[in-house]
Amino acid sequence: MLVVLGLLTSFLSFLYVTAPSIRKFFAGGVCRTNVQLSGKVVVITGANTGIGKETARELSRARVYIACRDVLKGESAASEIRADTKNSQVLVRKLDLSDTKSIRAFAEGFLAEEKQLHILINNAGVMLCPYSKTADGFETHLGVNHLGHFLLTRLLLERLKESAPARVVTLSSVVHHAGKIRFHDLQGEKYYNRGFAYCHSKLANVLFTRELAKRLKGTGVTTYAVHPGIVRSELVRHSFLLCLLWRLFSPFLKTTWEGAQTSLHCALAEGLEPLSGKYFRVTQPEQHSPFSAILGKWHSSASPRRPPLLVAESGKRAAGAAWGHEGGKKTLQLPRKQAKGMDEEDKAFKQKQEERKTFQELKNPRQEGKGKSKTAQMSHEAKNL
Ligand SMILES: NC(=O)c1ccc[n+]([C@@H]2O[C@H](COP(=O)([O-])OP(=O)(O)OC[C@H]3O[C@@H](n4cnc5c(N)ncnc54)[C@H](OP(=O)(O)O)[C@@H]3O)[C@@H](O)[C@H]2O)c1
């Protein structure tokens, strides 16, 4: 018994000591870009904390609007970013996504103030809220995470088009795969599960991005959905259990800076336009880690689809969203299993990637310094994390 306990303790200690390396290994890419941000205008929702705050910090070479529901929290984040980055163009404006009046007031104020908008990041989100409704009577997850951002984007769309090339990045989540659009009970009045309510709203984010991309074709405005990874943030604040787990496993969870990299990539990387409407997630293990050689071999031998550092899903799941039935009622859901093989979009994407040789560039980030590539890149450098 003592031996087992001893072994377990040693194993756990080993796990915790190596946790930062394990985390960095799986954290994914880092957005490297030489894109000129001065003169650009960015709006980020919910940027007073978490992933949004780090995204704002990284984009602070532009004029950044922190759109948040608590102006005091926003000001405190903005003054921290201003002090860190010496950029005084970090501005705070009130935006409560759970109230369409507040969204309209924000949009009105912004449109009066700014003649351009180049990047809109729909970042704010709530998770696992007890059942509640927004000021307009929408279930909170759907209302804040999707409908609020839907309205905001709609209201700012003309300004985005006038400022093209422009981008809309919407924070979704990997859990959108468990989501359904329950048209017969959108507000969760008949059945409510707070976990699923979050998944449904994140699926709505992915579908919104896809449809928006279609409607914006040819306008110069492109749009992307993002899964930032599992990130150490305040998102779990409504669940005692998750708060506990987040604390326990915090060394293994991404930092908010690491979590911001996928949003930054979608906002800045050059050449992403053909991928408008896609869902991005980080999958590729770090290239320079001790395991990368082994994993690299494994990838190339076991899978013909060696992914780039940041993978844009073909959207097959979203494209394959199908009408289903739940208790005799119509629902829109995604297939549980991802279909095998490549579809046409996958092939086109892979071809484009190969053409640009971005993967080769990413494998050798030093090229950037030599001026060989000015493209935005996602590469993983453990020492930078
Ligand atoms: N963390 C993860 O592991 C993870 C994983 C997948 C996806 N995501 C997504 O990433 C995004 C950012 O999450 P995070 O981890 O940074 O969470 P976070 O630290 O809790 O930040 C969420 C932000 O949204 C704001 N917000 C909430 N309700 C709002 C409302 N009604 N109006 C305006 N702003 C509101 C919050 O403001 P207050 O501070 O005032 O509450 C906060 O600034 C979310 O969309 C989330 O779904 C996160």
The ligand as a Gaussian input file, in Angstrom:
#p B3LYP/6-31G(d) Opt

LIG

0 1
 N      -11.353000      29.855000     -21.649000
 C      -11.519000      28.805000     -22.427000
 O      -11.022000      27.710000     -22.140000
 C      -12.325000      28.931000     -23.692000
 C      -12.467000      27.795000     -24.504000
 C      -13.194000      27.891000     -25.671000
 C      -13.777000      29.109000     -26.027000
 N      -13.642000      30.197000     -25.222000
 C      -14.299000      31.457000     -25.634000
 O      -13.381000      32.516000     -25.580000
 C      -14.056000      33.743000     -25.316000
 C      -13.332000      34.518000     -24.232000
 O      -13.419000      33.757000     -23.045000
 P      -12.419000      33.921000     -21.811000
 O      -11.882000      32.575000     -21.540000
 O      -11.504000      35.047000     -22.006000
 O      -13.492000      34.232000     -20.660000
 P      -13.548000      35.399000     -19.561000
 O      -12.214000      35.608000     -18.962000
 O      -14.682000      35.049000     -18.669000
 O      -13.923000      36.683000     -20.431000
 C      -15.209000      36.819000     -20.954000
 C      -15.441000      38.273000     -21.259000
 O      -16.779000      38.420000     -21.763000
 C      -17.389000      39.500000     -21.085000
 N      -18.838000      39.412000     -21.056000
 C      -19.612000      38.466000     -20.484000
 N      -20.899000      38.791000     -20.631000
 C      -20.940000      39.964000     -21.310000
 C      -21.977000      40.822000     -21.745000
 N      -23.253000      40.556000     -21.487000
 N      -21.666000      41.945000     -22.402000
 C      -20.368000      42.253000     -22.666000
 N      -19.342000      41.496000     -22.262000
 C      -19.630000      40.357000     -21.591000
 C      -16.810000      39.434000     -19.687000
 O      -17.036000      40.655000     -18.998000
 P      -17.050000      40.714000     -17.361000
 O      -15.622000      40.616000     -16.933000
 O      -17.680000      42.031000     -17.065000
 O      -17.870000      39.545000     -16.919000
 C      -15.358000      39.172000     -20.016000
 O      -14.732000      40.382000     -20.362000
 C      -15.486000      33.362000     -24.959000
 O      -16.309000      33.595000     -26.080000
 C      -15.409000      31.877000     -24.687000
 O      -16.621000      31.221000     -24.968000
 C      -12.919000      30.147000     -24.069000

